[in-house]
Amino acid sequence: MLRSTTVLAVRRDSITAIGADGQVTLGSSSIKANAKKVRRLYSGKVVAGFAGSGADALALLERLESRLNEHGGNLLRACVELVKEWRLDKALRRLEAFMIVANAENMLLISGSGDLIEPDEPILAIGSGSEQARACAMALYRHTQMPASEIVKECLKIAAEMCIYTNDHITLEVI
């Protein structure tokens, strides 16, 4: 189980919101409260949120941006190439991180296990509070008309109440 953070993405009405808490945990101690775990890539056209080792995730974000540049911003193609590289490169295989990435057309979960998943419902979550955040998002998505950004904020706050590795210092990006 990944004990690191909570990242949640929701798409509604052609708008995708990705948010993450800001807690950095080292062992059983919280050592930072306001880390930024959501970033814009490719001139702001792609948003990525990460969970796991911060250094590993930043290295992967850099490689993803390189792949986006290589493939003219084609997110799906760039992610496929990143996953292949992540799985085949001996040094990269040891990186411990998960990412959710989105642009105007796609929302994907990427892992070092070779996972590249586009969800059936427009909701993705990663990290230690992901199950709480995802369940909350599914309920709000199905039974309210709340916009994506409000669903993400509310569900991350709830996850922060339930998961000791998640706090309520939320970074949110909308695309």
N, C-alpha and C positions, 0 to 999 in steps of 0.2 A: 504494500500500500504506500502510495506517495504521500508523505506528510510534509506539506510545504506551503500551501496557499490555496486559494480558490479563485478560479477564473471561470467566468460564465459569458456565453454569447447567445443572443436571441435575435432572430430576424423576424420583423413584422412590417408589412406594407412597404417592402423594398428597402427597408432601413435595418441595418445590422448594428447592434450595440455590443461591445465587448468590454467587460469590466473585470477588475481584479482587486483584491484587498492589498494592503501594503505591508503586511507583517513579514519579517524575515526571522526565521527560527534557526537557531544553532543548537542541536540536541534538544533539550527540553526547555530552553530559554528563548524568549523573544528578545532579539537584539536590535531590531529596527522596526519602526511602526509605519513609515510612509514611503516604502520603496515603490517604484513605478514599474509594474509588470505588464503593462500594455504599451505597445509602441506602434508608430506609423512607419511604414516602409514604402519604397517605390514612389517617391514624391507624394506621399499621403494617400495613395490609392489602395493600399493594403493595410489592414490593421492586424496585429498579432499580439496575443496574450500568452504568457508562459508560466509554467509551474515546474518545480524541480530545482536543480542546481542553477543558481543565477548565472554563473560564469559559463556553464554549459549551454544554457538557453541563449545567452548573448552571442556565443560563438555560432550557434545554429541560426539565429536571426541574421547574422552577418552573411552566412552562406546562403540563406534563403534570398536575401536581397540581391546577392550576386547572381543567383539563378533567375530571379525575376528580370534583372537587367539582360541576362543572356537570352531569355525567351520573350522579350518584348512585353513584359508585364502579364503574361499568361500564367495565372496563379496555379491552376491545376497542373500544368506542365512543369512549372518550377518546383512544386511540391513533390511530384513524382520523382524528379531528378534528385531532390534533396533526400528523400527517403531511400532511394537506391544508394546514394553516396553514404548516408548514415549507416545503412546496413552492411555495406561492403568494405568501407574503410576501417582498418583495424583500430586506429586511434579514435575515430568518431564513435565506434560501437560502444565505447565506455561512457559516453556522455549520458547523463541522467536528467532528462527534461521531457516535457510534453508541451505542445503548442496548439493553440487554436488560431487559425488564420482566416481572414475574410476579405473579400473585395465586394464590388457591387453585384456580382453574379454567384459567387461561391462562398461556402463556409465549410472549413475542413478541420479535422483533428489530426495531428501528426505526432507519432511517437517513434522512439528508437527501436521498437520491436518490429518496425516495418508497417505499422498501421497508418493508413491514410483513409480517413472515414468522412463521408459526407452524410449527415444525419437524415433520417426519414422525416423527423419533425425539425423545425428550424431552431433547435436548442442544442447547445453543446456545453459541457462543463468538464473541467479537469482540476486535479488537486485534491487535497484532503477533505475539503468541504464540498466536493463536487456533487455528491449524491443529494445532500440537503438542498443545495442551490438548484440543481436540475429538477428535483421534485417540485420545489416551490415554483420554478419558472414554468413547468408544464401545467400546473394548476392555474396560474395566473394567465398564461397564454390561452388555455382552453376555455376559461370561464370569465374572462374580463376582456375589455378592449384597451387595456393599458398599452401605451407605446413601449417598444422594445427597451428603450433606455430606462424607463421607470421600472419595468420588470426586473432588469439586471440590478439596478440599485437596491430595490426592495429585497430581492432574493439573496444578494450578497450580505445585506444587513442581517437577515435571518440566519444565514450560514455562519456569520460571525458570532451569533449568540450560541450556536451549537458546537462549533468546531474550535478547539483550542489553538489550532494552527492558522486561524483566520481572524482578521480584525476588521473594523468598520472604516478604515481609511481607504476609501475606494477611488481608484482611477478608472475613468470611463471614456471610451472613444466611440464615436458613431460614424458609420460610413454608409 
